[in-house]
Every structure is written in structure tokens, then in C-alpha cells.
Amino acid sequence: MNPILALDFGRARIGVAISDELQLLAHPLETIPANQRPAARVAEIVHEKKVDHVVA
């Protein structure tokens, strides 16, 4: 199974967490500044980590 990516939107930052291989536990991955092309960075993570689903 490929991991699930979770996004936590804030005004200044977007928190990103990723699930384990069994999709049971989430682990913090990084924080993206909300004013520095966050969609592009999320797309990079999805591609790098081979993410199946993104949830907010």
C-alpha cells in the first residue's frame, strides 16, 4: 500500500503528515510556509513519496 498524505491548513503554515506503509499511523513530515507556493511543494511530496490519497 502507498501512504496517505494529510494536510493541516493554517494561515501562516501548512502542516504535512504521512502515514506508515500499512496506513495505520501518521507521522509528521514537514511544515510548508503558506505564502511560498504550497501547492507545488505538496505536488512534489506526492510524487516523491508515491502517495495514493491526500486528505485535509
Backbone torsions as a table, in degrees:
resi	resn	phi	psi	omega
1	MET	NA	141.7	175.5
2	ASN	-87.7	155.8	-175.6
3	PRO	-72.5	165.4	173.9
4	ILE	-107.8	138.2	178.5
5	LEU	-105.0	131.6	179.0
6	ALA	-115.1	136.4	179.7
7	LEU	-117.0	137.0	176.6
8	ASP	-121.3	101.9	-173.8
9	PHE	-79.7	130.0	172.9
10	GLY	-128.5	170.7	-179.3
11	ARG	-67.7	-39.2	-176.8
12	ALA	-99.0	-32.3	-175.1
13	ARG	-141.1	158.6	175.3
14	ILE	-119.8	119.1	177.4
15	GLY	-83.1	140.1	-178.3
16	VAL	-125.7	130.3	175.7
17	ALA	-129.4	154.9	-179.4
18	ILE	-132.3	145.3	-179.2
19	SER	-80.6	165.3	172.6
20	ASP	-77.0	179.8	-176.9
21	GLU	-64.1	-28.3	179.5
22	LEU	-89.3	0.2	-179.6
23	GLN	59.6	37.0	-179.8
24	LEU	-104.3	-38.5	-175.6
25	LEU	-123.1	146.2	175.9
26	ALA	-106.5	142.9	179.9
27	HIS	-127.8	137.9	178.2
28	PRO	-60.2	140.6	-179.0
29	LEU	-113.6	-56.0	179.1
30	GLU	-166.6	172.5	174.8
31	THR	-119.6	129.7	-178.3
32	ILE	-109.0	127.2	174.1
33	PRO	-60.8	132.1	-175.1
34	ALA	-68.5	-17.0	-176.9
35	ASN	-103.7	13.6	-177.2
36	GLN	-125.7	63.7	177.5
37	ARG	50.5	59.8	-177.3
38	PRO	-64.1	-33.4	-179.2
39	ALA	-63.3	-38.9	178.9
40	ALA	-64.7	-41.7	179.7
41	ARG	-67.6	-40.5	177.4
42	VAL	-61.3	-42.6	178.0
43	ALA	-60.9	-40.0	177.4
44	GLU	-61.6	-44.6	-179.4
45	ILE	-63.3	-44.6	179.3
46	VAL	-57.1	-43.3	-179.4
47	HIS	-69.7	-46.5	-177.6
48	GLU	-62.8	-43.1	-174.0
49	LYS	-93.5	-1.6	-179.1
50	LYS	55.2	53.4	-176.4
51	VAL	-75.3	137.1	176.5
52	ASP	-84.7	-44.8	-174.3
53	HIS	-135.8	148.7	173.2
54	VAL	-120.4	130.2	178.7
55	VAL	-123.5	150.8	179.3
56	ALA	-120.5	NA	NA
